[in-house]
Amino acid sequence: MIGGLQMLRGLAATLVVAFHLQAAALNEGYDPGLFRLFAQGEAGVDIFFVLSGFVIFHAAAGNPALTARRFLAQRFWRIVPPYWAALALTLAALAALAILRGDAGALPDARGIAVSVLLLPLPGQVMAVAWTLTVEALFYLLFALTWFRFGARGALIALALWSLAGQAARLWPGGVPEALALILYSGVVEFLMGALIARASAAGLRALALPSLLAGALLMAAVVPGLIPLSLGREWVAGLPAAALVYGIVTLRPPMPGWALLWGEASYLLYLSHLLVFSILGTVLRMAGVAPYAAPGGLAALLLLAVSLACLAPLWLERPYRRWATRARPGPAVR
């Protein structure tokens, strides 16, 4: 993994965490203070999607021995078991909370659990961030069905057609049925952006890399605090700056310090775990008579705690898991 992209992963996950903190503060009637600067921190998801498109196309192009079966197995072991672990802990926390409150109605129903476990493209998933994993899974499936049969051009054409369908669905009068919302999510064009960057990188295109990096950083700095509303079309408002950042980093390949690489390595676990951490800690603090989201300082402490725990996890959990997963499935990894 290119070091700069690894750091960008950490940044993207942290933006999502900060966004959820400021949203929680506003939802409970508190002033989030400086955390208002993360009013549209969900743009971190758009960075993830562009990154995913680049990484999958770039890695597959450099691994001619890769097969569809190996690719899907690698993606499964990388994404699903950690998600299942986070889901199991979330369900356990919900059960404990239901017992404390004496309210079994707060528990998800069997349908919601099944949709969540299988990452089905349907509403009602238990974890708020799981919808993005479902969209990722759909991308992996499309890639596996096209790249290994029709090559890079076929995969790009299929991705472009999916992107057009998503854009048509976004503009369709009255919207599409809720059951199709994830399958026809308009943001899938961000995977195409990343894929095109991978193809440009393979072709040796290096024009305007520094201006692209600077423009992407400035635009994203305007998007995250809400100066440019995502309602205009987040795949363009946030996706294009994300693509500019990825292209600039891929081309320039700036050196990254070790802490930035660890931050990026921890990004997936941070993304999966932060809402659970806030839920458990928030419950404990409320029982002690403390409002967890009442002050910007408390929000900063929660952010620091979530990031710190996630950065420890690669050492204690993720690296041992990856070593085990490498032995459990064949072929070189696609990260």
Buried (B, 14 or more C-beta within 10 A) or exposed (E): BBBBBBBBBBBBBBBBBBBBBBBBBBEEEBEBBEBBBBBBBBBBBBBBBBBBBBBBBBBBBEBEEBEBEBBBBBBBBBBBBBBEBBBEBBBEBBBEBBEEEEEEEEBBEEEBBEBBBEBBBBEBBBBEBBBBBBBBBBBBEBBBBBBBEEEBEBBBEBBBEBBEBBBEBBEEEEEBEEEBBBBBBBBBBBBBBBBBBBBBBEEEEEEEBEEBBEBBEEBBEEBBBBEBEBEEBBBBBBBBBBBBBBBBBBBBEEEBEEEBBBBBBBBBBBBBBBBBBBBBBBBEBEEEEEBBBBBBEBBBEBBEBBBEBBBEBBEEBBEEBBEEBBEEBEBEEBB
